[in-house]
Amino acid sequence: MGFFLLLNRSFLPYHRHLPCAGSDVEDSVKVVKLGDGWAVYVLDGGVVTSQSFKFEAYATAWADGQRSRLKLPPFDRRP
């Protein structure tokens, strides 16, 4: 995974960790279209991490890895 992120570092304008109010919030992963790029928001143990990507495929692949790490079910990609 580190190699993947190293190759795509130029597409990642920010990576933030923000505290979330309340620790009773369930862990989650969201992929959001932002302008001409994509952002993935990960809520893990009350801390929100955001990661941006230029391409949707990179965003969804990274989000899938985060969902797996958090032991969440995979995304439902049915139309």
C-alpha positions in Angstrom: 0.0 0.0 0.0 2.8 2.4 0.7 4.2 2.0 -2.8 0.7 2.8 -4.2 0.5 6.0 -2.1 4.0 7.0 -3.1 3.2 6.8 -6.8 0.0 8.8 -6.3 1.3 11.4 -3.8 1.0 14.2 -6.4 -2.7 13.6 -6.6 -3.2 14.0 -2.8 -3.5 17.7 -1.9 -4.4 16.9 1.7 -4.6 14.2 4.3 -6.2 15.4 7.6 -7.1 13.9 10.9 -10.0 15.6 12.6 -11.5 14.7 16.0 -15.2 13.8 15.9 -17.6 14.7 18.7 -18.5 11.6 20.7 -16.7 8.2 20.6 -20.0 6.3 20.3 -20.1 7.0 16.5 -19.8 3.9 14.3 -16.7 3.6 12.1 -17.5 4.3 8.4 -15.9 5.0 5.0 -17.4 7.4 2.5 -16.3 8.3 -1.1 -17.4 11.7 -2.3 -17.0 13.5 -5.7 -15.3 16.9 -5.1 -14.9 19.2 -8.1 -12.6 17.3 -10.5 -11.4 14.8 -8.0 -12.6 12.4 -5.3 -12.3 12.4 -1.5 -12.5 9.5 0.9 -13.6 10.2 4.5 -12.8 7.5 7.1 -14.3 7.7 10.6 -12.1 5.4 12.8 -12.5 5.5 16.6 -13.9 9.0 16.7 -11.3 10.5 14.3 -12.1 11.5 10.8 -9.3 11.1 8.2 -9.7 12.5 4.7 -7.7 11.6 1.6 -8.2 13.0 -1.8 -7.6 11.4 -5.2 -7.6 12.5 -8.8 -9.3 9.4 -10.1 -12.4 7.6 -8.8 -10.8 4.1 -9.2 -7.9 5.1 -6.9 -10.4 6.5 -4.3 -12.6 3.4 -4.3 -9.6 1.1 -4.1 -8.2 3.0 -1.1 -11.7 3.1 0.4 -12.1 -0.7 0.0 -8.8 -1.2 1.8 -9.9 1.1 4.7 -13.3 -0.8 4.9 -11.4 -4.1 5.1 -9.0 -2.7 7.8 -12.0 -1.6 9.8 -13.7 -4.9 9.3 -16.7 -3.2 7.5 -18.7 -4.9 4.8 -17.5 -4.1 1.2 -19.2 -1.4 -0.8 -22.3 -2.4 -2.7 -21.6 -1.4 -6.3 -24.9 -2.5 -7.8 -26.5 0.1 -10.1 
